[in-house]
Amino acid sequence: MRRSRPLVISADEIRARIQADFQRGGKAPLVDEDCPGISVHPAAPLLEHEELTWCTRPRGPYRVREHTCLCRPVHYELISCGGIYMFHRVIGADRAKHSYAGGWRVAEARLWWRRLLAGQVC
């Protein structure tokens, strides 16, 4: 009787399979060794994405509600400023450029946040 493969494999086994496929000429590896992998990565902007209007200052003191992974050169934060929600975009690491967009209530801000993560707005 033929023994079947286990249904559950470890994360190390997945990494090993991906790296082996890459070395055989497959697609680029899905595992980035420098990425901590604790936050979502926004998708690349789609060809027909909508442009947001960015400014240089937030509406006031703010609190970060959600954020994207810091391993990319551009990362985003969903912030709240006294009940108004905005995006905080950080470009670069050493001399980072900060910009802010939005001014929405929570429900509308969540919709815009999902669109940003999907690459529909930039």
N, C-alpha and C positions, 0 to 999 in steps of 0.2 A: 504494500500500500504506500502510495506517495505521500510524503509529509508536506503539508502546505506551509507557506510563509506566515509569520506572525502578522496579525492585523495591526498591531501597534508597534511603531518603530520610534526610536529615541531621536531627539533633536540632533545629536552627534551623527547618527546614521544619515539623517536628511542632509546635513551639511556635507558629509563625505560623498554622498551621491551627487549633489550639486557640483562640488568641486571636481569630481571625476568626470562628469559630463562636460564641464568647462574645459578641462585639460584635453579631452577628446575632440575639441573643436565645436562644442555646443554653444549655446547662448551664454551671455555674461552671467557670472554667479549671482544668485539672489541674495546671498548672505554678505553683508559688508562688515568686515571685522572692526572698523572704526566706529560703527553706529551702535549706540547703546540699545536701540530698539525698544525704547519705553514710550515713545510718542508716535503719533501718526505722521506720515510723510505726505505733504500735499502733492497732488498730481501736477504734471507739467501743464501749463496753460494750453487750452484747446485753440485751434486755428481761429475760430470765431468766438473768442471770449469777450466778455464785457469788461471795460476798464472802470475801475473805481477812481474816485477823486480823492487824492491823498493830500494831507496837510502836514505841517511840521510839529504841531503841538496837540496833545489830548485836551479834552474839555475840562480836565481837572485831575485831582488825584484819582488813581484807578487801582483796581484789583484784577489780577489775571485769573480768568475763569477756565480757559483751555489754551493749549499751545501745541505747536507742531515740533517735530524733532529738531534738535540743535545741530545735527550733523550736516545739514545743508547750508550753503552760503546765504540763503534767504530763509528766514523762519518767521512765523506769524504767531500772534497771541490774540485771543478773544478776550477783551478787557471790559470791565464795567466801571463807569464813572457816574456814581450817584443815580443809578437806575437806567442810564443810557449806555448802550453797548457800542463798542468800536473795535476795529482791528488795529493792532500794532504790528508793523512790518519792520524787521531788522535786516539790513543788508550788510554783509561783511562781519568780520570779527574784531580786528584790531581797531580800526577807526570806523566803527559801525555807523550806518546812516539809518536814522529812525524816522518813520512816517506813520500817520494815523488816518484811518478812513472810517466813515460811518456816522452813526448817531441814531441808532434804532432801539426799539423796545425789545425785550428778550426774545419773543417768538420770531420776529422778523430777523433779528440778529442771528439766530440759530439757522434759519434758512440761508442767509448769506454766508454763514460759516461753512455749511455743507457745500454750497456752490464753490466757495474758495478752495476747499479741500478736493473737490472734483475737477478743478481746473477750468470752471465755467466763468470765473471772474478773476481778475488780477489787479 
